[in-house]
Amino acid sequence: MNFNSKNPFLNSKRFSSNAEPGTEVHQAQIIDYNQEMTVSGTINKTAILFLILCAASMVTWWMAFNGMNPMLPTIGGAIVGFVLVLISSFKPQASPYLAPGYALFEGLFIGGISAIFELKFPGIVINAVGATLVTFLVCLGLYKFKIVKVTEQFKSVVVAATLAIATYYLISWLFSLFTSYTPVHYGNSMMSIGISVFVIIIAALNLFLDFDLIEKGAKEKMPKFMEWYGAMGLMITLVWLYIEFLRLLSKLSSKD
């Protein structure tokens, strides 16, 4: 993401040093600081998205525990949420509209998938939520106190690992659809558990990239809509982290 500020004030000349003698210069511009991205603004919007996601998740959760099939809204929510993420990645300026939509549809997916795991492994959801929250707070503390610094090399490694995981998941899914191949990350073998642990570590490292994006965006005085973009990015990582914790805990529970 290019952090060159699009704020009109920063890209304009406030005063002209090349004015002709005796010429009045009226290039003063009113600064509206409410139109700039801030960390606090991004935090507030993250909280809004989180509330929307939780409210939506209650719908499919309620359906699953009241004898109704939640698969249609669960799968539909996942697909629509993914489409909204793709659109937002190409049109960040539309994030104020796309981010709440993402939280709504992703909430339907989260509620449904959580209910499925909970029905099979009672108590797993609260443990996954707790693990996700603790991971988030630990990463936030490490970033805030500069224990972990987000360098360009750090970004490159995390992004490369994330793309590798996404590619592996996609290829494994396609092979399992058209062949009898069973991906190694399925089941509860030590190899499968090890892969889950690795993926969780990479997902957690993505939190540092989200924190860095938000902080630098505020410092560079990016447009206000980037608060929604940053909040959406953070929510995407947290959802990913939560799902991976569900998968890991289910593997561990099935070994008992």
N, C-alpha and C positions, 0 to 999 in steps of 0.2 A: 504494500500500500504506500503510495506516495504521500508523504506528509507535507508537501508544499502547501502552504495555506492558501485557501481560496477566499479568505476574507477580503472584501473590496478595499477596506481601509488599509490593510497591509500592502496591497498591491498598487496603491495610488500614491501620488506625490502630495504630501501635506502642504509643503511650501515650495516655491520655485526659486531657486538660487540664481537662475539665469534671466530674471526679469529685467526688462529695460528700465533705466533710471526714470523715476517719476511715474512708473506704471504701477497701479494698484493691483495687488494680487489677492484674489478672493477664492482660495482653494481649500479653505477650512472645511472639515467634514465632521459631521456629528458621529460619534462613536457609540454604537449600541452594543455594549458588552453582553447583552442577553442573547446575541446571535452567535456567540462563540462557544465552542465545546468546553465543558468543564468536567473535572473529575466527579464533583458532587452531583452534577446533572446526570452523568452516566450512571452513578450509583442509584439515583432515584429511578431512572428508567429501567435499570436492571431489576429493581424491586417490583416495579409495575409488571414487567414481563413475568417475573417469578409468580406473582399473585394470579395472573391470567392463566399461566401454565397449571398451577395447582387447582384452580377452579375448574378448568377444563378436564383435568385428570379425574376429578371426582365423578364426572359423567360416566366414563367407561368403567371406572372402578365400581360404581353403583350398579351398572348394568351387569357386570360379571358376578356380583354377589347377590343379585336378585333374579337369577334364572334366565337372563337375556344374553344373547350372543354378542360380545363386544368387538368381534373381529373386524366387521366392516368399518366402523369408525376408527378402530385402532390402525388398520392398514391404510385407510384413507387419510388419516391424520399424518402418518409417516410420509406418505407420498406427497401430499400437499405441502407439508412442512419442508421437505427436501426441495421442492420446486421453488418455494419462496426464498430459501437460502441461496439457490442458484441465481435467482433474479436480483436479489440484494447484492450479491457479489459483483454483478455487472452494473447495477444502478444503486449505489449507496445512498443517493439523494432521496430514494423512495423508501428508505429504512423506517421513517416514522409511521408508515402505513404497513410495511411488510413485517416489521418486527413483532407488533402485537398479533398479526395474523399467524406468524410462525409459532408464537407462544401458545395461541389457542389450539392450533391443529397438532402441535407437538405434545400438548397436554393430553389430547385425546389418545395419542399413541402411548405416552408414558403411563397413563392410568390403566389402559388395557393390558400392556405388557407387564406392569407391576402386579396386576390382579392375577394374571396367569402364573407368574412366579410364586406369588403368595399362596395361591390355592395348592400348589405342589409342595412348596417349602414354607410352612407357616413361620412368620417372624422375619423372613428374609428382607422384606422391604424396609423395615425400620433400621435394620443393620446396614443396608446399602445406603440409605439416606444419611445415617450417622457417619459412615465411612467417607461419603462424598463431602459432607460438611467439614469433617476434620481435615481432609486432604486440602480442601479449599482454604481453610484458615491457616494451615501450616504453610502452604505455598504463598499466601498473601503476606504472612509474617516474614518469610524468607526474602520476599521481594522488597517489602517495605523497609527492612533493615539492611538492605543491600548485601545480604549474605549470598544470594544468587543474583548475578548480574547478567542481563540479557545482551550479550554481544552479538555481532554479526555471525560469528562462527556458531554460537549457541543456536541462533535462529535457523541457520542452515541445517544443522544436525537434526533439530526437532522437526522442521518442515519435511526434510528428506525421510525421516523415520515415519512420520504421519502419512506421507504419500505411499510409502512402502506398505504400511498396514492396510490402507484403503485399497491398494492394488491387490494385495493378497486376499483380502476379504471378497473383493469382486470376482476374482478368478476362481476362488474356491466355491463361491456361490453358483457361478455359471457351470462349473464342472459337476457340482452336485445335482444340478437341475437336469443335465442331459446325459449323465453317466452314473454309474454306481459308486463313484468315488466318494469317500467320506473324509472331509477335511480333518487335518490333525488337531485343529483347535476344538473339535467336537468331542463330546464325552468328558470323562473325568480322569484321564490319564495324567501322569506327572508332566508329560510334554504339553498337554492341553492347559493344565494349570499354570505351567511356566509361561506359556504364550499369553495367557490372560494377565498375569502379573506384569509382563513386559508392556503389554498394551496399556494397562492402567498407569504405568510410569510415564509413558509417552503422552497419554492424555493429561496427566498432571503437569507435565512440562509445558504443555500448550497453554496452561493457565498463565504462566509467566509471559508468554507472547501476548496474551490478551491484556494483562496488566500493563505491559510496555506500550501496546497500541493505544490504550486509553490515556496513559500518562503523557506520552509524546503528542498525542492528538490535542490534548489540552494545552500543552506548552506551545505548540505551533499555532494555537488559536484557530483550529479548524472549524468549519461551519457547524451550526447547532445540530444538524441532522446526524452528524457523526456520533453523537451521544447514543442515539438509537442503534447505530451500526456497531459501536463498541459493546453496548449492552447485549445485542443479539449475538455477537461473537462469543461473549462470555457465557451466555446461556447455552449455546451450541456445545461448548466444551464441557460444561457441567452435566448436560444431558448425556453426552458420550461417556463421561466418567461414571455417571450413575448406572448406565446400562452395563458397562464393563464390570462394575462391582457386583451387580445382580448376577452376571454370568459366572464370575469367579466364586461367589458365595454359593451359587447353586451347584457348582462342580464340587466344592468342598463338602457341602451337605449330602450330596449323593454318594460320597465315599464312606459316610458313616454307616 
